[in-house]
Amino acid sequence: FPAAAPTFLQLDFLLIQYPKAPCKGRITVTREDLVCLNHGEFLNDVIIDFYLKYLLLEGAGGAVAERSHVFSSFLYKQLSRGRGHQRVKTWTRHVDIFAKDFLFVPVNQAAHWFLVVVCFPGLQESRYEDFERPSSELCVCVCVCVCVFCLFVVVSGRASCEFCSSLQFSYRCGVAAVTRGRVLSYLQVEWDVRRRTPRLFTEETMRSCSCRVPLQDNSSDCGVYLLQYTHSFLQNPVVHFDLPLRLDGWFPRQCVRQKREEIRSLILRLKEEADRK
C-alpha cells in the first residue's frame, strides 16, 4: 500500500523509515511510536506493520518468507468500512497473492490484536508435491500436513483460513465469523479481478479454524503475541496433522517477554546505521 510522506511534525521526532529507499511502502517510525513498546502499553499499528515487514524482509528469511505476503494492518480496517475491495484494490498491483503459500492479515477488533493466516489461497484442490531438502530447512506451517522421511518431504495442502488469538476465542466466535467473512469476500473479489476464472471462496471451499496458541497473561500484550505468532510461523515451521491445531507450547513465554525490548533495540540499531551513512 502507498506510504504517506512524513509531516513536518513527524520529521522532528522521526527515528527511521523502513525499508530503505528506493523500496516502496516505507513505514515511518517516530519517537512517539517507541513509547508503546514500554511495558503495559498497547502496540500501535506502526510498530505492528514495521516489525511484520522486517520479519518478512530480514528477520526470518528463508523460503517461507519468500512464499509469504504480509498485509498492512490497515487492510482489515478498510475492509470494515464498506466498499471493501474498492478501497484497497491497488495495494496488490505489484504482487500476485494467489502465487503465495501464506498470507498474514493482522486484525484489530475491540482493542484486541489477532492474526489471520490464509494458507494456499491459490490452491483449488489438494496438492501433493515431493521436495528433496534437509529436514532442517522444512518450510511448512499452519494447516500444512507433512510427512518427513529422511531428506524427502511429502506436502499436502488445501486452502484454509486460520485464526491465532492470544485471548480465548470461544467467546469471540462472532468476531471470528465476521472476520472470516470479510477476508473471504476480499479474496473472492481479488480473484475475480486478477484471475478472471470461476472460483468461490466460501466456508465450504476454505476450511477455517481457531488455533490453540499460547495465551497472554495480561491485558496489554495481544499485539506482542501477534508478532511472536508470525515470527514463530516463519522461523519454526509447524509440523502437525490434526486440525484444529494445538500449538499451546509453540514457543516459551520468555520470547514474548523479551519481544518489546527486542523491537526497541532493532529500531535504535537501524537508526544508528542510517545516521552513520
C-alpha positions as CSV (number, residue, x, y, z in Angstrom):
1,F,0.0,0.0,0.0
2,P,1.3,3.5,-0.7
3,A,3.3,5.1,2.1
4,A,2.4,8.6,3.2
5,A,5.1,11.2,3.4
6,P,6.1,12.2,6.9
7,T,4.6,15.5,8.1
8,F,6.8,18.4,9.3
9,L,5.9,17.4,12.9
10,Q,6.9,13.8,12.3
11,L,10.2,14.8,10.9
12,D,11.1,16.4,14.3
13,F,10.6,13.0,16.0
14,L,11.4,10.7,13.1
15,L,13.6,7.7,14.0
16,I,13.6,5.6,10.9
17,Q,11.9,4.9,7.6
18,Y,11.8,1.2,6.8
19,P,12.7,-0.3,4.4
20,K,15.3,1.9,2.9
21,A,14.7,3.8,-0.3
22,P,14.0,3.1,-3.1
23,C,11.7,0.4,-1.6
24,K,8.0,1.2,-1.8
25,G,5.6,1.1,1.1
26,R,8.1,2.6,3.6
27,I,6.9,2.8,7.2
28,T,7.8,5.9,9.3
29,V,8.6,5.1,13.0
30,T,8.8,8.1,15.3
31,R,9.8,8.6,18.9
32,E,6.2,8.6,19.9
33,D,5.7,5.1,18.4
34,L,8.6,3.9,20.5
35,V,6.6,4.7,23.7
36,C,4.1,1.9,23.0
37,L,7.0,-0.6,23.5
38,N,7.0,0.3,27.2
39,H,5.7,-2.5,29.5
40,G,1.9,-2.3,29.8
41,E,1.3,-0.2,26.7
42,F,-0.7,-1.4,23.7
43,L,1.3,-1.8,20.5
44,N,0.1,0.6,17.8
45,D,-0.3,-0.2,14.1
46,V,3.0,1.4,13.2
47,I,5.0,-1.0,15.3
48,I,2.9,-3.9,14.2
49,D,3.4,-3.1,10.5
50,F,7.1,-2.3,10.9
51,Y,8.0,-5.5,12.6
52,L,5.9,-7.7,10.3
53,K,7.6,-6.1,7.3
54,Y,11.0,-6.6,9.0
55,L,10.3,-10.2,9.7
56,L,9.4,-10.8,6.1
57,L,12.3,-8.9,4.6
58,E,15.1,-9.7,7.0
59,G,14.1,-11.1,10.4
60,A,13.1,-14.6,9.3
61,G,14.3,-15.0,5.8
62,G,14.3,-18.4,4.1
63,A,11.8,-20.0,1.7
64,V,8.8,-19.5,4.0
65,A,9.2,-15.7,3.9
66,E,9.7,-15.8,0.1
67,R,6.4,-17.6,-0.3
68,S,4.5,-15.3,2.1
69,H,2.8,-11.9,1.9
70,V,2.1,-9.7,4.9
71,F,-0.7,-7.2,4.6
72,S,-0.8,-3.9,6.4
73,S,-2.9,-3.6,9.5
74,F,-4.9,-1.0,7.5
75,L,-6.2,-3.7,5.1
76,Y,-8.8,-5.1,7.5
77,K,-9.7,-1.5,8.7
78,Q,-10.5,-0.6,5.1
79,L,-12.5,-3.8,4.5
80,S,-14.6,-3.0,7.6
81,R,-15.6,0.5,6.3
82,G,-17.7,-0.7,3.4
83,R,-16.9,-0.8,-0.3
84,G,-14.3,-3.4,0.8
85,H,-12.1,-4.3,-2.1
86,Q,-12.6,-0.9,-3.8
87,R,-10.7,0.8,-1.1
88,V,-7.6,-1.5,-1.4
89,K,-7.7,-2.6,-5.0
90,T,-4.4,-1.0,-5.8
91,W,-2.5,-2.4,-2.8
92,T,-1.6,-5.7,-4.5
93,R,-0.9,-4.4,-8.1
94,H,2.7,-5.5,-7.8
95,V,2.1,-8.9,-6.2
96,D,0.1,-11.9,-7.0
97,I,-1.2,-13.0,-3.6
98,F,-2.5,-16.3,-5.2
99,A,1.0,-17.3,-6.1
100,K,1.9,-17.1,-2.4
101,D,1.6,-20.0,0.1
102,F,0.8,-17.9,3.1
103,L,-1.0,-14.6,3.7
104,F,-0.7,-12.8,7.0
105,V,-3.5,-10.4,8.0
106,P,-3.1,-8.5,11.3
107,V,-6.5,-7.5,12.7
108,N,-7.5,-5.2,15.5
109,Q,-11.1,-5.5,16.8
110,A,-12.4,-4.1,20.0
111,A,-8.9,-3.1,21.1
112,H,-7.6,-6.6,20.6
113,W,-4.9,-7.7,18.1
114,F,-5.1,-11.1,16.5
115,L,-3.7,-12.8,13.4
116,V,-5.4,-14.4,10.4
117,V,-3.3,-16.7,8.3
118,V,-4.6,-17.7,4.9
119,C,-2.9,-20.8,3.6
120,F,-2.6,-21.7,0.0
121,P,-5.0,-19.1,-1.3
122,G,-4.4,-20.1,-4.9
123,L,-5.0,-23.8,-4.3
124,Q,-8.3,-25.1,-5.6
125,E,-7.8,-28.7,-4.8
126,S,-5.4,-30.8,-2.6
127,R,-1.9,-30.8,-3.8
128,Y,0.9,-33.3,-3.3
129,E,4.5,-32.4,-4.0
130,D,7.8,-34.0,-3.3
131,F,10.7,-31.9,-2.1
132,E,14.3,-33.2,-1.6
133,R,15.8,-31.0,1.0
134,P,17.2,-31.4,4.5
135,S,14.6,-31.6,7.2
136,S,16.2,-28.6,9.0
137,E,15.1,-26.5,6.0
138,L,11.4,-27.5,6.1
139,C,9.2,-24.6,5.3
140,V,5.7,-25.8,6.2
141,C,3.3,-24.2,8.6
142,V,-0.2,-23.9,9.8
143,C,-2.7,-26.2,8.0
144,V,0.0,-28.0,6.0
145,C,0.2,-31.7,6.5
146,V,3.8,-33.0,6.4
147,C,5.4,-36.5,6.4
148,V,9.1,-36.5,6.9
149,F,11.2,-39.4,5.6
150,C,14.9,-38.7,5.9
151,L,15.6,-36.0,3.3
152,F,12.3,-36.4,1.5
153,V,9.1,-34.5,2.3
154,V,5.6,-35.1,1.1
155,V,3.5,-32.0,1.5
156,S,-0.3,-32.0,1.1
157,G,-2.1,-28.7,1.3
158,R,-5.5,-27.2,0.9
159,A,-6.7,-23.6,1.0
160,S,-7.6,-22.6,4.6
161,C,-8.1,-19.6,6.9
162,E,-6.6,-19.9,10.4
163,F,-7.1,-17.6,13.5
164,C,-4.4,-17.0,16.1
165,S,-5.6,-15.1,19.1
166,S,-3.9,-14.6,22.5
167,L,-7.3,-14.4,24.2
168,Q,-9.7,-17.4,24.4
169,F,-11.6,-17.3,21.1
170,S,-14.6,-19.2,22.3
171,Y,-16.4,-16.1,23.4
172,R,-15.2,-14.2,20.4
173,C,-16.8,-16.6,17.8
174,G,-18.9,-13.7,16.4
175,V,-15.7,-11.7,15.8
176,A,-14.2,-14.8,14.1
177,A,-17.2,-15.3,11.8
178,V,-17.3,-11.6,10.7
179,T,-13.6,-11.5,10.2
180,R,-13.6,-14.7,8.1
181,G,-16.4,-13.4,6.0
182,R,-14.6,-10.2,5.2
183,V,-11.4,-11.9,4.4
184,L,-13.1,-14.4,2.1
185,S,-15.0,-11.6,0.4
186,Y,-11.8,-9.8,-0.2
187,L,-10.2,-12.9,-1.7
188,Q,-13.2,-13.5,-3.9
189,V,-13.1,-10.1,-5.5
190,E,-9.3,-10.1,-5.8
191,W,-9.5,-13.5,-7.6
192,D,-12.3,-12.3,-9.9
193,V,-10.2,-9.2,-10.8
194,R,-6.8,-10.8,-11.1
195,R,-7.6,-14.3,-12.4
196,R,-11.0,-13.9,-14.1
197,T,-11.8,-17.6,-13.8
198,P,-14.7,-19.3,-11.9
199,R,-14.0,-19.9,-8.3
200,L,-15.8,-19.5,-5.0
201,F,-14.2,-18.5,-1.6
202,T,-16.7,-19.9,0.9
203,E,-16.6,-21.7,4.2
204,E,-17.1,-24.9,2.3
205,T,-14.1,-24.3,-0.1
206,M,-11.8,-22.8,2.5
207,R,-11.6,-24.6,5.8
208,S,-11.1,-22.4,8.8
209,C,-10.3,-22.9,12.5
210,S,-9.1,-21.2,15.6
211,C,-5.7,-22.4,16.6
212,R,-4.9,-23.2,20.2
213,V,-1.9,-21.0,20.8
214,P,0.0,-19.6,23.8
215,L,-2.2,-17.0,25.6
216,Q,-1.4,-13.7,27.1
217,D,-1.5,-13.3,30.9
218,N,-2.2,-9.6,31.0
219,S,-4.4,-7.0,29.3
220,S,-1.8,-5.4,27.0
221,D,0.3,-7.9,25.2
222,C,-2.1,-9.0,22.4
223,G,0.0,-7.2,19.8
224,V,3.2,-8.7,21.1
225,Y,1.7,-12.2,20.8
226,L,0.6,-11.4,17.2
227,L,4.1,-10.6,16.3
228,Q,5.5,-13.7,18.0
229,Y,2.9,-15.9,16.3
230,T,4.2,-14.6,12.9
231,H,7.8,-14.9,13.9
232,S,7.4,-18.5,15.1
233,F,5.4,-19.3,12.0
234,L,8.1,-18.0,9.6
235,Q,11.1,-19.2,11.7
236,N,10.0,-22.5,13.2
237,P,7.6,-24.3,10.8
238,V,4.9,-26.3,12.5
239,V,4.7,-30.0,11.5
240,H,1.2,-31.3,12.5
241,F,-1.6,-33.3,11.1
242,D,-4.6,-32.6,13.4
243,L,-7.0,-29.7,13.0
244,P,-7.7,-27.6,14.9
245,L,-4.0,-27.1,15.5
246,R,-3.0,-27.4,19.1
247,L,0.0,-25.1,19.5
248,D,-0.1,-24.3,23.2
249,G,3.6,-25.0,23.6
250,W,4.6,-23.3,20.3
251,F,7.1,-21.0,22.0
252,P,8.3,-20.2,25.5
253,R,6.6,-17.3,27.2
254,Q,10.1,-15.7,27.6
255,C,10.1,-15.0,23.9
256,V,7.1,-12.7,24.4
257,R,8.6,-11.1,27.5
258,Q,11.7,-10.1,25.5
259,K,9.9,-9.0,22.3
260,R,9.3,-5.4,23.3
261,E,12.9,-4.7,24.1
262,E,14.0,-6.7,21.0
263,I,11.9,-4.5,18.8
264,R,13.1,-1.3,20.5
265,S,16.8,-2.3,20.1
266,L,16.2,-3.2,16.5
267,I,14.7,0.3,15.8
268,L,17.5,2.1,17.5
269,R,20.1,-0.1,15.7
270,L,18.6,0.7,12.4
271,K,18.6,4.4,13.3
272,E,22.3,4.3,14.2
273,E,23.1,2.6,10.9
274,A,21.2,5.2,9.0
275,D,22.9,8.1,10.9
276,R,26.3,6.7,10.0
277,K,25.6,7.0,6.3
